[in-house]
Amino acid sequence: MTTLQYRRRPMSMRFGAGPSVTVAGAQWPVYKLIAVAASLLTAIMVGAATMNAELTTWLVAVVAVSSWWGARAVLGRR
């Protein structure tokens, strides 16, 4: 049997609301934009320097995940 549990606070406040910006009419946390920008910059730089799709993909994934969690940890404390 299941039960209905009401939330006392909005989901965005659950993990600590950090700074956000409006992108195409929706609120985006800044840490997501940092991860996207870092990933794009990495893809352009590594892709142009090595011309190796596999290396570029792996490095973009590593940069995306590490910048996502790092920026979230830093910006979420404010």
JODA-V120149 format. One record per helix or strand. SS is the DSSP state (h for helix, s for strand). FROM is the first residue (numbers start at 0). LEN is the number of residues. Records with the same first field share a line. If there is no record, write none. Layout:
BEGIN
SS->FROM-LEN ; FROM-LEN
END
This chain:
BEGIN
h->10-3 ; 29-21 ; 52-23
s->19-4 ; 25-4
END
